[in-house]
Amino acid sequence: QVQLVESGGGSVQAGDSLRLSCAASGRTFTGYAMGWFRQALGKEREFIAAVSSGNYNTYYADSVSGRFTISRDNAKNTVYLQMSNLKPEDTAVYYCAKLAGKYFSKVTTRNAANYDSWGQGTQVTVSS
């Protein structure tokens, strides 16, 4: 079992940047793809981005493409989400998660049901 802990959230102004981190402990996550999701108040959990185990391939939701960048440092057991040009609609709790051994594809990474380990989330609030 992998334990995931997110950090880096906070309250910012529109146009600002933030970098979220997700530290993994326990069983190594090196061989697994990782993803970021978010959930705004009263809305369903939404896929944001995913990165393959070797950090070679990534997928993004259309809503964040060009503004957010996912990456990982396997030596540090950490996944990052660099967020730029933040908008009020980016306000949400952000979660990182481990893909449960599924084939890494545009389809599988978007389904939250394909992830088997989740962090507790970190709040990001963007004011206009």
N, C-alpha and C positions, 0 to 999 in steps of 0.2 A: 504494500500500500504506500502511496506517495502522499505526503502532506504538503499542501500548498498554502503559502501566505503572501497575500498581496500587500503592497505599500505604495506610497507616493501620491495618493489622492489628496484633494484639497479643494479650496474655493478660489477661483480665478475669474478674471475678466474675459469677455469675448476677445478673441484674437491672441490670447496667451497660449503658452505651451506647458505641458506637463509630461513627465515620464513616470509611468507605472512600472513597478517591478513585481515579479512573482518568484519567490524563493521556494525551491523544492527540497524536501528532506525525506529521509526514509529510503525506500527503494529507489534506485536511480531512475531518472526520467530521460536519460540520454537517448534511449532507443525509441522514444515515443514522440509523436507530434503533439504540439500544444496549441491551445487556442485562448482567445479572449472573447468574452461575452459582456453584455451590459444589460441592466434592467432598470428602466425608469419607473417611477412611481405609477402604479396602476396599469403598467404595460407588461407584455410578455418579455421573457429573456430573448435578447437579440444577438446574433452572431456579429462579431466585429472583425476578427482576423485570426489566421492560423499560420503556423510555421512548421515545416517538416522537421524530422528528428535531427537532420544534419544541417539545418539552417539554410538549405539551398532553395527551397520553394516556399512561397507564401500565397495566401489568398486573403482578400479583403472584401468587406461589404461595400456596396456602392456608396453608401452614405459617408464613409470615412476614407475611401480610396484617394490617395494624393495628399491626405492630411495626416494620417496615422501610419506608423511603421512598426511592424513586429519584428523582433529579433531574439536571439537566445545566445547565451554563453554557457555551453555545456560544462566547461571547466568550473564554473561557479554555480551550476545547477539553477540558473536563473533565466527567466524569460522577461522581456521588456516590451512595453508598448509606449512608443514615443508619439505624443499627440501634439499637433501643431494647429494653429488657427482654430482654436476651440470655439464652439458655438453654444448658445444656450440649450439647443436641442441635444447636445452631448451630455447634459446633466443626467447622471444615473449612477447606480452602483456597478462597478466593474469587477468581473470575476475572471480568474484564469482557470484553466481546466486541462486535464490530460486526456488525449484521444485514446480510447480503449482498444488499441491494437488494430484499428480499422485501416483499411486502405486510405492513404492520404489523397483525397480528391476534393474538387470544388463542391461536390454533393455531400460527401461524408462529413467534412469539417463544419458544415453549416448546421448540422443537426445536433442539438444539445444532448439528445439521448445517446449519442455515440461517445460521450465523455464519461469517464468513471471516477474521476477525482476532481474535486472543486475546492477552491479557496473560500474564505469567508466573505470576500469582497472588500472593496475600498470605494468610498464615496468621492465622486467628482461633481462639483457644482460650478456651473459657468453662468455668470451674470452678464447682462447686456449693459 
